[in-house]
């Protein structure tokens, strides 16, 4: 789940909890070029305040005007298509050939408990499926184990959407590369946690918006990053810290586990982890050396290469062989920039 969509759910909960009705709009289908993917959310109230995005600015103003004039979703959810004609697409500034389908729900304060439960489930880094019936306005939620694509049945008028936790980057170790990685990950919408058992190093790590965890990395990974929406990176230079974190991380459901170091350092790390009884099939998950091969030499360039690889893995665009090739340049420079 993207950070902005998690903010939308939180805003819906807050407005309803404060007794203020609002609307929730969901992109259920796109055709042609579309600035935002299926499942994107926007919420607004009758004061014209809104959080989220449906089209990157193409249709939001028009939708808000229709809602404030009472033309849409006054009592029950409604379906709306934007860009159904060339004239409308041009008027709204939609990309050439693109249009999008939206479901808009009117929400009353009585729904506060429902959205509080949805938001709490997501905040606990778990998944929840929410179902809406357009004909009646009825909605329900249920706990599910994993994410599933949005389903919209126009014939039955049923929308089912799974909400999951925000993607997390769990960083082991504090140094200059860690700082750049954390800053860039925040800009990419990750929830960023930085773990270091050394209090003085953690106190000196000054990146706004990250969660600082003073604990041994194996214990911290077990508690904070044991799910499929987490990426775990070891960016320290002390094997006593990195290896403990990697031992635990390789046994989690994290979608990415990587460690910074040269090819030689990475080979020695693998030998140590095998000696510590990490099974070979688990060790095969380790991406070390870390990062895509972009000729990176400086800390910000190395951070770019690391986040680029994590992004590629998250979208199924990078295999283990590519990762091994990528990290050599990163590893060559790690001691020079520590």
DOPAGU-185030 format. One record per residue (C-alpha): chain; residue in three letters; x, y, z. Coordinates in nm, 4 decimals. Each point is the difference from the previous one (the first is absolute). Example, Ala and Ser with C-alpha at 12.3 -4.5 7.8 and 13.67 -1.06 7.14 Angstrom:
BEGIN
+-------+------+----------+----------+----------+
| kette | rest |        X |        Y |        Z |
+-------+------+----------+----------+----------+
|     A |  ALA |   1.2300 |  -0.4500 |   0.7800 |
|     A |  SER |   0.1370 |   0.3440 |  -0.0660 |
+-------+------+----------+----------+----------+
END
This chain:
BEGIN
+-------+------+----------+----------+----------+
| kette | rest |        X |        Y |        Z |
+-------+------+----------+----------+----------+
|     A |  UNK |   0.0000 |   0.0000 |   0.0000 |
|     A |  UNK |   0.1344 |   0.3434 |  -0.0878 |
|     A |  UNK |   0.0568 |   0.2518 |   0.2769 |
|     A |  UNK |  -0.2447 |   0.2499 |  -0.1501 |
|     A |  UNK |  -0.2807 |  -0.2590 |  -0.0011 |
|     A |  UNK |   0.0700 |  -0.0854 |   0.3609 |
|     A |  UNK |  -0.0320 |   0.3716 |   0.0763 |
|     A |  UNK |  -0.3381 |   0.0014 |  -0.1757 |
|     A |  UNK |  -0.1351 |  -0.2789 |   0.2212 |
|     A |  UNK |   0.1304 |   0.1794 |   0.3077 |
|     A |  UNK |  -0.1671 |   0.3249 |  -0.1057 |
|     A |  UNK |  -0.3330 |  -0.1764 |  -0.0619 |
|     A |  UNK |   0.0207 |  -0.1521 |   0.3468 |
|     A |  UNK |   0.0841 |   0.3360 |   0.1603 |
|     A |  UNK |  -0.2776 |   0.1939 |  -0.1753 |
|     A |  UNK |  -0.2611 |  -0.2608 |   0.0848 |
|     A |  UNK |   0.1207 |  -0.0271 |   0.3575 |
|     A |  UNK |  -0.0398 |   0.3774 |   0.0315 |
|     A |  UNK |  -0.3587 |  -0.0244 |  -0.1264 |
|     A |  UNK |   0.0717 |   0.1412 |  -0.3480 |
|     A |  UNK |  -0.1442 |  -0.1864 |  -0.3031 |
|     A |  UNK |   0.2222 |  -0.0449 |  -0.3032 |
|     A |  UNK |   0.0390 |  -0.1892 |  -0.3257 |
|     A |  UNK |   0.2471 |  -0.2694 |  -0.1003 |
|     A |  UNK |   0.0821 |  -0.0382 |  -0.3707 |
|     A |  UNK |   0.1828 |  -0.3035 |  -0.1415 |
|     A |  UNK |   0.1447 |  -0.0554 |  -0.3476 |
|     A |  UNK |  -0.1458 |  -0.3367 |  -0.1090 |
|     A |  UNK |   0.1225 |  -0.0124 |  -0.3624 |
|     A |  UNK |   0.2220 |   0.1942 |  -0.2390 |
|     A |  UNK |   0.0279 |  -0.0044 |  -0.3782 |
|     A |  UNK |   0.2859 |   0.1335 |  -0.2065 |
|     A |  UNK |   0.2383 |   0.2384 |   0.1738 |
|     A |  UNK |  -0.0741 |   0.0592 |   0.3675 |
|     A |  UNK |   0.2037 |   0.1991 |   0.2536 |
|     A |  UNK |  -0.1176 |  -0.2091 |   0.2994 |
|     A |  UNK |  -0.0527 |  -0.3765 |   0.0271 |
|     A |  UNK |  -0.3150 |  -0.1982 |   0.0728 |
|     A |  UNK |  -0.0759 |   0.0127 |   0.3726 |
|     A |  UNK |   0.1109 |   0.3612 |   0.0458 |
|     A |  UNK |  -0.2037 |   0.1900 |   0.2589 |
|     A |  UNK |  -0.1241 |   0.3501 |   0.0703 |
|     A |  UNK |  -0.2133 |   0.1260 |   0.2861 |
|     A |  UNK |  -0.1648 |   0.3421 |   0.0296 |
|     A |  UNK |  -0.2542 |   0.1760 |   0.2178 |
|     A |  UNK |  -0.2707 |   0.2572 |  -0.0671 |
|     A |  UNK |   0.2461 |   0.2794 |   0.0828 |
|     A |  UNK |   0.2062 |  -0.0862 |  -0.3055 |
|     A |  UNK |   0.2895 |  -0.1477 |   0.1977 |
|     A |  UNK |   0.1488 |  -0.3135 |  -0.1515 |
|     A |  UNK |   0.2818 |  -0.2498 |   0.0418 |
|     A |  UNK |   0.1256 |  -0.2367 |  -0.2686 |
|     A |  UNK |  -0.0002 |  -0.0059 |  -0.3772 |
|     A |  UNK |  -0.1926 |  -0.1723 |  -0.2785 |
|     A |  UNK |   0.1673 |   0.1376 |  -0.3095 |
|     A |  UNK |   0.2856 |   0.2247 |   0.0998 |
|     A |  UNK |  -0.2264 |   0.3067 |  -0.0203 |
|     A |  UNK |  -0.1992 |  -0.0658 |  -0.3177 |
|     A |  UNK |  -0.3425 |  -0.0763 |   0.1480 |
|     A |  UNK |   0.0192 |   0.0927 |   0.3687 |
|     A |  UNK |  -0.1382 |   0.3545 |  -0.0347 |
|     A |  UNK |  -0.2895 |  -0.1148 |  -0.2165 |
|     A |  UNK |  -0.0880 |  -0.2785 |   0.2431 |
|     A |  UNK |   0.0096 |   0.2342 |   0.2991 |
|     A |  UNK |  -0.2328 |   0.2445 |  -0.1759 |
|     A |  UNK |  -0.2492 |  -0.2739 |  -0.0858 |
|     A |  UNK |  -0.0016 |  -0.1274 |   0.3581 |
|     A |  UNK |  -0.0422 |   0.3437 |   0.1524 |
|     A |  UNK |  -0.2894 |   0.0743 |  -0.2386 |
|     A |  UNK |  -0.1686 |  -0.3227 |   0.1088 |
|     A |  UNK |   0.0130 |  -0.1573 |  -0.3458 |
|     A |  UNK |   0.1694 |  -0.3241 |   0.1099 |
|     A |  UNK |  -0.0144 |  -0.2615 |   0.2754 |
|     A |  UNK |  -0.2437 |   0.1812 |   0.2253 |
|     A |  UNK |  -0.1363 |  -0.3129 |   0.1712 |
|     A |  UNK |   0.1604 |  -0.3034 |  -0.1639 |
|     A |  UNK |   0.3263 |  -0.0784 |  -0.1769 |
|     A |  UNK |   0.0133 |   0.0857 |  -0.3697 |
|     A |  UNK |   0.2105 |  -0.0946 |  -0.2981 |
|     A |  UNK |   0.1490 |   0.2758 |  -0.2149 |
|     A |  UNK |   0.2096 |  -0.0155 |  -0.3165 |
|     A |  UNK |   0.2373 |   0.2819 |  -0.0919 |
|     A |  UNK |   0.1278 |   0.0381 |  -0.3561 |
|     A |  UNK |  -0.2829 |  -0.1930 |  -0.1647 |
|     A |  UNK |   0.0102 |   0.2421 |  -0.2921 |
|     A |  UNK |   0.2832 |   0.1778 |  -0.1784 |
|     A |  UNK |  -0.1524 |   0.3361 |   0.0922 |
|     A |  UNK |  -0.0122 |  -0.0809 |   0.3698 |
|     A |  UNK |   0.3545 |  -0.1387 |  -0.0004 |
|     A |  UNK |   0.1250 |   0.3193 |  -0.1619 |
|     A |  UNK |  -0.1986 |   0.2211 |   0.2392 |
|     A |  UNK |   0.1391 |  -0.1773 |   0.3046 |
|     A |  UNK |   0.3514 |  -0.0317 |  -0.1361 |
|     A |  UNK |   0.0052 |  -0.3792 |   0.0146 |
|     A |  UNK |   0.2835 |  -0.1682 |  -0.1926 |
|     A |  UNK |  -0.0767 |  -0.0850 |  -0.3620 |
|     A |  UNK |  -0.2275 |  -0.3014 |  -0.0216 |
|     A |  UNK |  -0.0255 |  -0.0390 |   0.3759 |
|     A |  UNK |  -0.3036 |  -0.0197 |   0.2210 |
|     A |  UNK |  -0.0673 |  -0.1289 |   0.3477 |
|     A |  UNK |  -0.2905 |  -0.1512 |   0.1915 |
|     A |  UNK |  -0.0709 |   0.1098 |   0.3544 |
|     A |  UNK |  -0.2273 |  -0.1149 |   0.2824 |
|     A |  UNK |  -0.1030 |   0.2758 |   0.2437 |
|     A |  UNK |  -0.1370 |  -0.0872 |   0.3446 |
|     A |  UNK |  -0.1830 |   0.2431 |   0.2301 |
|     A |  UNK |   0.1070 |  -0.0712 |   0.3584 |
|     A |  UNK |  -0.1769 |   0.0998 |   0.3206 |
|     A |  UNK |   0.1486 |   0.0174 |   0.3523 |
|     A |  UNK |  -0.1678 |  -0.3328 |   0.0796 |
|     A |  UNK |   0.2706 |  -0.1630 |  -0.2156 |
|     A |  UNK |   0.2779 |   0.1209 |   0.2329 |
|     A |  UNK |   0.0418 |  -0.3363 |   0.1766 |
|     A |  UNK |   0.0242 |  -0.1797 |  -0.3346 |
|     A |  UNK |   0.2828 |   0.2215 |  -0.1258 |
|     A |  UNK |   0.1709 |  -0.0005 |   0.3383 |
|     A |  UNK |   0.0169 |  -0.3803 |  -0.0228 |
|     A |  UNK |   0.1334 |   0.0145 |  -0.3579 |
|     A |  UNK |   0.2664 |   0.2568 |   0.0913 |
|     A |  UNK |   0.1015 |  -0.1929 |   0.3122 |
|     A |  UNK |   0.0427 |  -0.3212 |  -0.1990 |
|     A |  UNK |   0.2227 |   0.1759 |  -0.2528 |
|     A |  UNK |   0.1974 |   0.1732 |   0.2768 |
|     A |  UNK |   0.0775 |  -0.3413 |   0.1492 |
|     A |  UNK |   0.1640 |  -0.0926 |  -0.3358 |
|     A |  UNK |  -0.2765 |  -0.2429 |  -0.0934 |
|     A |  UNK |  -0.2493 |  -0.0157 |  -0.2891 |
|     A |  UNK |  -0.3736 |   0.0656 |  -0.0005 |
|     A |  UNK |  -0.2540 |  -0.0354 |  -0.2799 |
|     A |  UNK |  -0.2780 |   0.2550 |  -0.0265 |
|     A |  UNK |  -0.3175 |  -0.0704 |  -0.2034 |
|     A |  UNK |  -0.2536 |   0.2600 |  -0.1158 |
|     A |  UNK |  -0.3422 |  -0.0630 |  -0.1592 |
|     A |  UNK |  -0.0941 |   0.2949 |  -0.2192 |
|     A |  UNK |  -0.3733 |  -0.0755 |  -0.0146 |
|     A |  UNK |  -0.0476 |   0.0178 |   0.3770 |
|     A |  UNK |   0.3077 |   0.1810 |   0.1265 |
|     A |  UNK |   0.0737 |  -0.2901 |   0.2352 |
|     A |  UNK |   0.3645 |  -0.0672 |   0.0793 |
|     A |  UNK |   0.1965 |  -0.2547 |   0.2005 |
|     A |  UNK |   0.3580 |  -0.0960 |   0.0735 |
|     A |  UNK |   0.1792 |  -0.3237 |   0.0775 |
|     A |  UNK |   0.3536 |  -0.0962 |   0.0883 |
|     A |  UNK |   0.2001 |  -0.1698 |  -0.2769 |
|     A |  UNK |   0.3494 |  -0.1437 |  -0.0045 |
|     A |  UNK |   0.1347 |   0.1645 |  -0.3138 |
|     A |  UNK |  -0.0626 |   0.2723 |  -0.2532 |
|     A |  UNK |  -0.2283 |  -0.0631 |  -0.2974 |
|     A |  UNK |  -0.0703 |   0.2192 |  -0.3050 |
|     A |  UNK |  -0.3010 |   0.2302 |   0.0155 |
|     A |  UNK |  -0.3182 |  -0.1622 |  -0.1322 |
|     A |  UNK |  -0.2896 |   0.1976 |  -0.1415 |
|     A |  UNK |  -0.3070 |  -0.1735 |  -0.1446 |
|     A |  UNK |  -0.2084 |   0.2630 |  -0.1838 |
|     A |  UNK |  -0.2857 |  -0.2447 |  -0.0631 |
|     A |  UNK |  -0.0407 |  -0.0762 |   0.3700 |
|     A |  UNK |   0.1147 |   0.3416 |   0.1175 |
|     A |  UNK |   0.2553 |  -0.1447 |   0.2432 |
|     A |  UNK |   0.3428 |   0.1425 |   0.0790 |
|     A |  UNK |   0.2530 |  -0.2024 |   0.2008 |
|     A |  UNK |   0.3351 |   0.1529 |   0.0878 |
|     A |  UNK |   0.2831 |  -0.1306 |   0.2155 |
|     A |  UNK |   0.1926 |   0.2482 |   0.2108 |
|     A |  UNK |   0.3398 |  -0.0911 |   0.1332 |
|     A |  UNK |   0.2801 |   0.1712 |   0.1863 |
|     A |  UNK |   0.2220 |   0.2707 |  -0.1391 |
|     A |  UNK |   0.3234 |  -0.1382 |  -0.1425 |
|     A |  UNK |   0.2785 |   0.0158 |   0.2569 |
|     A |  UNK |   0.3748 |   0.0358 |  -0.0300 |
|     A |  UNK |   0.1811 |  -0.1370 |   0.3034 |
|     A |  UNK |   0.3586 |   0.1291 |   0.0152 |
|     A |  UNK |   0.2638 |  -0.1648 |   0.2188 |
|     A |  UNK |   0.2821 |   0.2372 |   0.0905 |
|     A |  UNK |   0.0530 |   0.3759 |   0.0027 |
|     A |  UNK |   0.2431 |   0.1729 |  -0.2337 |
|     A |  UNK |  -0.0020 |   0.2406 |  -0.2938 |
|     A |  UNK |  -0.1360 |  -0.2564 |  -0.2459 |
|     A |  UNK |  -0.2748 |  -0.0891 |   0.2481 |
|     A |  UNK |  -0.1004 |   0.3654 |   0.0207 |
|     A |  UNK |  -0.0295 |   0.0393 |  -0.3767 |
|     A |  UNK |  -0.1842 |  -0.3317 |  -0.0329 |
|     A |  UNK |  -0.2455 |   0.1055 |   0.2719 |
|     A |  UNK |  -0.0644 |   0.3426 |  -0.1555 |
|     A |  UNK |  -0.0590 |  -0.1425 |  -0.3484 |
|     A |  UNK |  -0.2199 |  -0.2812 |   0.1322 |
|     A |  UNK |  -0.2179 |   0.2521 |   0.1812 |
|     A |  UNK |  -0.0411 |   0.1919 |  -0.3267 |
|     A |  UNK |  -0.1050 |  -0.3259 |  -0.1674 |
|     A |  UNK |  -0.2759 |  -0.0511 |   0.2570 |
|     A |  UNK |   0.1654 |  -0.2610 |   0.2232 |
|     A |  UNK |  -0.0436 |  -0.0158 |   0.3739 |
|     A |  UNK |   0.3657 |   0.0042 |   0.1080 |
|     A |  UNK |   0.1405 |  -0.1561 |   0.3166 |
|     A |  UNK |   0.3684 |   0.0250 |   0.0941 |
|     A |  UNK |   0.1403 |  -0.2459 |   0.2513 |
|     A |  UNK |   0.3290 |   0.0308 |   0.1887 |
|     A |  UNK |   0.0800 |  -0.1367 |   0.3465 |
|     A |  UNK |   0.2565 |   0.2772 |   0.0604 |
|     A |  UNK |  -0.1792 |   0.2922 |   0.1701 |
|     A |  UNK |   0.2553 |   0.2633 |  -0.1008 |
|     A |  UNK |  -0.0166 |  -0.0981 |  -0.3682 |
|     A |  UNK |  -0.3787 |  -0.0004 |   0.0037 |
|     A |  UNK |  -0.0106 |   0.3404 |   0.1708 |
|     A |  UNK |   0.2260 |   0.1454 |  -0.2694 |
|     A |  UNK |  -0.2217 |  -0.1323 |  -0.2824 |
|     A |  UNK |  -0.2036 |   0.3057 |  -0.0967 |
|     A |  UNK |  -0.2513 |  -0.0783 |  -0.2737 |
|     A |  UNK |  -0.3479 |   0.1324 |   0.0692 |
|     A |  UNK |  -0.2856 |  -0.2430 |  -0.0442 |
|     A |  UNK |   0.1776 |  -0.3280 |   0.0813 |
|     A |  UNK |  -0.0692 |  -0.2268 |   0.2944 |
|     A |  UNK |   0.3102 |  -0.0643 |   0.2076 |
|     A |  UNK |   0.0296 |  -0.3415 |   0.1635 |
|     A |  UNK |   0.2677 |  -0.0548 |   0.2630 |
|     A |  UNK |   0.0185 |  -0.3777 |   0.0156 |
|     A |  UNK |   0.2022 |  -0.2901 |  -0.1279 |
|     A |  UNK |  -0.0920 |  -0.0414 |  -0.3684 |
|     A |  UNK |  -0.1131 |  -0.3615 |   0.0225 |
|     A |  UNK |  -0.2495 |   0.0839 |   0.2742 |
|     A |  UNK |  -0.1123 |   0.3142 |  -0.1847 |
|     A |  UNK |  -0.0486 |  -0.1790 |  -0.3331 |
|     A |  UNK |  -0.2076 |  -0.2676 |   0.1699 |
|     A |  UNK |  -0.2337 |   0.2590 |   0.1519 |
|     A |  UNK |  -0.0121 |   0.2752 |  -0.2628 |
|     A |  UNK |   0.0786 |  -0.1412 |  -0.3468 |
|     A |  UNK |  -0.1294 |  -0.3552 |  -0.0235 |
|     A |  UNK |  -0.2450 |   0.0480 |  -0.2870 |
|     A |  UNK |  -0.0161 |  -0.0002 |  -0.3793 |
|     A |  UNK |  -0.0288 |   0.3787 |  -0.0197 |
|     A |  UNK |   0.3449 |   0.0568 |   0.1500 |
|     A |  UNK |   0.3447 |   0.0409 |  -0.1547 |
|     A |  UNK |   0.2949 |  -0.0533 |   0.2336 |
|     A |  UNK |   0.3470 |   0.1405 |  -0.0700 |
|     A |  UNK |   0.3173 |  -0.0303 |   0.2066 |
|     A |  UNK |   0.2163 |   0.3070 |  -0.0592 |
|     A |  UNK |   0.2288 |  -0.0267 |   0.2993 |
|     A |  UNK |   0.3673 |  -0.1034 |  -0.0033 |
|     A |  UNK |  -0.0005 |  -0.2154 |   0.3122 |
|     A |  UNK |  -0.0744 |  -0.3689 |  -0.0721 |
|     A |  UNK |  -0.0978 |  -0.0481 |   0.3631 |
|     A |  UNK |  -0.2986 |   0.2246 |  -0.0716 |
|     A |  UNK |  -0.0676 |  -0.0684 |  -0.3682 |
|     A |  UNK |   0.0254 |  -0.3782 |   0.0227 |
|     A |  UNK |  -0.2504 |  -0.0222 |   0.2837 |
|     A |  UNK |  -0.2468 |   0.2067 |  -0.1979 |
|     A |  UNK |   0.0523 |  -0.2051 |  -0.3161 |
|     A |  UNK |  -0.0434 |  -0.3303 |   0.1854 |
|     A |  UNK |  -0.3450 |   0.1063 |   0.1102 |
|     A |  UNK |  -0.0926 |   0.1907 |  -0.3184 |
|     A |  UNK |   0.0644 |  -0.2983 |  -0.2279 |
|     A |  UNK |  -0.2653 |  -0.1956 |   0.1880 |
|     A |  UNK |  -0.2697 |   0.2669 |  -0.0330 |
|     A |  UNK |  -0.2549 |   0.0678 |  -0.2741 |
|     A |  UNK |   0.1796 |   0.3247 |  -0.0968 |
|     A |  UNK |  -0.0108 |   0.0518 |  -0.3770 |
|     A |  UNK |   0.3607 |   0.1219 |  -0.0036 |
|     A |  UNK |   0.3032 |  -0.0753 |   0.2185 |
|     A |  UNK |   0.3344 |   0.1579 |  -0.0859 |
|     A |  UNK |   0.3341 |   0.0901 |   0.1543 |
|     A |  UNK |   0.2602 |   0.2559 |  -0.1026 |
|     A |  UNK |   0.3545 |  -0.1179 |  -0.0608 |
|     A |  UNK |   0.2512 |  -0.0869 |  -0.2699 |
|     A |  UNK |  -0.0024 |  -0.3358 |  -0.1760 |
|     A |  UNK |   0.2718 |  -0.1201 |   0.2371 |
|     A |  UNK |  -0.1863 |   0.1273 |   0.3065 |
|     A |  UNK |  -0.3223 |  -0.1576 |  -0.1233 |
|     A |  UNK |   0.1673 |  -0.3358 |  -0.0571 |
|     A |  UNK |   0.1381 |   0.0031 |   0.3549 |
|     A |  UNK |  -0.3441 |   0.0940 |   0.1321 |
|     A |  UNK |  -0.1547 |  -0.2990 |  -0.1755 |
|     A |  UNK |   0.2669 |  -0.2279 |   0.1495 |
|     A |  UNK |  -0.0759 |   0.1334 |   0.3487 |
|     A |  UNK |  -0.3749 |  -0.0380 |  -0.0426 |
|     A |  UNK |   0.0380 |  -0.3583 |  -0.1221 |
|     A |  UNK |   0.2208 |  -0.0716 |   0.3032 |
|     A |  UNK |  -0.2791 |   0.1420 |   0.2154 |
|     A |  UNK |  -0.2377 |  -0.2623 |  -0.1466 |
|     A |  UNK |  -0.1913 |   0.2265 |  -0.2354 |
|     A |  UNK |  -0.1452 |  -0.2467 |  -0.2560 |
|     A |  UNK |   0.1402 |   0.0414 |  -0.3546 |
|     A |  UNK |  -0.3495 |   0.0524 |  -0.1428 |
|     A |  UNK |  -0.0481 |   0.2946 |   0.2333 |
|     A |  UNK |   0.3441 |   0.1385 |  -0.0695 |
|     A |  UNK |  -0.0836 |   0.0019 |  -0.3719 |
|     A |  UNK |  -0.2457 |   0.2822 |   0.0730 |
|     A |  UNK |   0.2783 |   0.2340 |   0.1109 |
|     A |  UNK |   0.0772 |   0.2777 |  -0.2474 |
|     A |  UNK |   0.3623 |   0.0788 |   0.0581 |
|     A |  UNK |   0.1746 |   0.1957 |  -0.1345 |
|     A |  UNK |  -0.2977 |   0.2326 |   0.0082 |
|     A |  UNK |  -0.1337 |   0.2421 |  -0.2621 |
|     A |  UNK |  -0.0295 |   0.0383 |  -0.3759 |
|     A |  UNK |   0.3125 |   0.0538 |  -0.2076 |
|     A |  UNK |  -0.0137 |   0.3708 |  -0.0809 |
|     A |  UNK |   0.3634 |   0.0895 |   0.0631 |
|     A |  UNK |  -0.0818 |   0.1383 |   0.3444 |
|     A |  UNK |   0.2874 |   0.1473 |   0.2009 |
|     A |  UNK |  -0.1472 |   0.2534 |   0.2435 |
|     A |  UNK |  -0.2444 |  -0.0676 |   0.2872 |
|     A |  UNK |  -0.3011 |   0.1526 |  -0.1842 |
|     A |  UNK |   0.0838 |  -0.1959 |  -0.3169 |
|     A |  UNK |   0.0270 |  -0.3208 |   0.2021 |
|     A |  UNK |  -0.3349 |   0.0768 |   0.1616 |
|     A |  UNK |  -0.1533 |   0.0457 |  -0.3458 |
|     A |  UNK |   0.1348 |  -0.3380 |  -0.1094 |
|     A |  UNK |  -0.1377 |  -0.1722 |   0.3118 |
|     A |  UNK |  -0.3467 |   0.1535 |  -0.0307 |
|     A |  UNK |  -0.0023 |  -0.0732 |  -0.3731 |
|     A |  UNK |   0.0618 |  -0.3684 |   0.0653 |
|     A |  UNK |  -0.2633 |  -0.0147 |   0.2738 |
|     A |  UNK |  -0.2477 |   0.1639 |  -0.2387 |
|     A |  UNK |   0.0870 |  -0.2481 |  -0.2747 |
|     A |  UNK |  -0.0454 |  -0.2982 |   0.2324 |
|     A |  UNK |  -0.3267 |   0.1391 |   0.1349 |
|     A |  UNK |  -0.1348 |   0.0184 |  -0.3554 |
|     A |  UNK |   0.1437 |  -0.3350 |  -0.1093 |
|     A |  UNK |   0.2605 |   0.1547 |  -0.2313 |
|     A |  UNK |   0.3236 |  -0.1288 |   0.1552 |
|     A |  UNK |   0.1369 |  -0.3494 |   0.0580 |
|     A |  UNK |   0.2730 |  -0.1212 |   0.2298 |
|     A |  UNK |   0.2593 |  -0.0155 |  -0.2772 |
|     A |  UNK |  -0.0587 |   0.3634 |  -0.0874 |
|     A |  UNK |   0.0297 |   0.0958 |   0.3641 |
|     A |  UNK |   0.3354 |  -0.1747 |   0.0354 |
|     A |  UNK |   0.1384 |   0.1827 |  -0.3010 |
|     A |  UNK |  -0.1417 |   0.3294 |   0.1202 |
|     A |  UNK |   0.1619 |   0.0153 |   0.3393 |
|     A |  UNK |   0.3670 |  -0.0255 |  -0.0952 |
|     A |  UNK |   0.0326 |   0.3731 |  -0.0616 |
|     A |  UNK |  -0.1829 |   0.0800 |   0.3209 |
|     A |  UNK |   0.2237 |  -0.2264 |   0.2041 |
|     A |  UNK |   0.3200 |   0.1408 |  -0.1478 |
|     A |  UNK |  -0.0683 |   0.3379 |   0.1552 |
|     A |  UNK |  -0.1593 |  -0.0884 |   0.3326 |
|     A |  UNK |   0.3112 |   0.0478 |   0.2169 |
|     A |  UNK |   0.0879 |   0.3284 |  -0.1671 |
|     A |  UNK |  -0.3343 |   0.1553 |   0.0914 |
|     A |  UNK |  -0.0680 |  -0.1545 |   0.3395 |
+-------+------+----------+----------+----------+
END
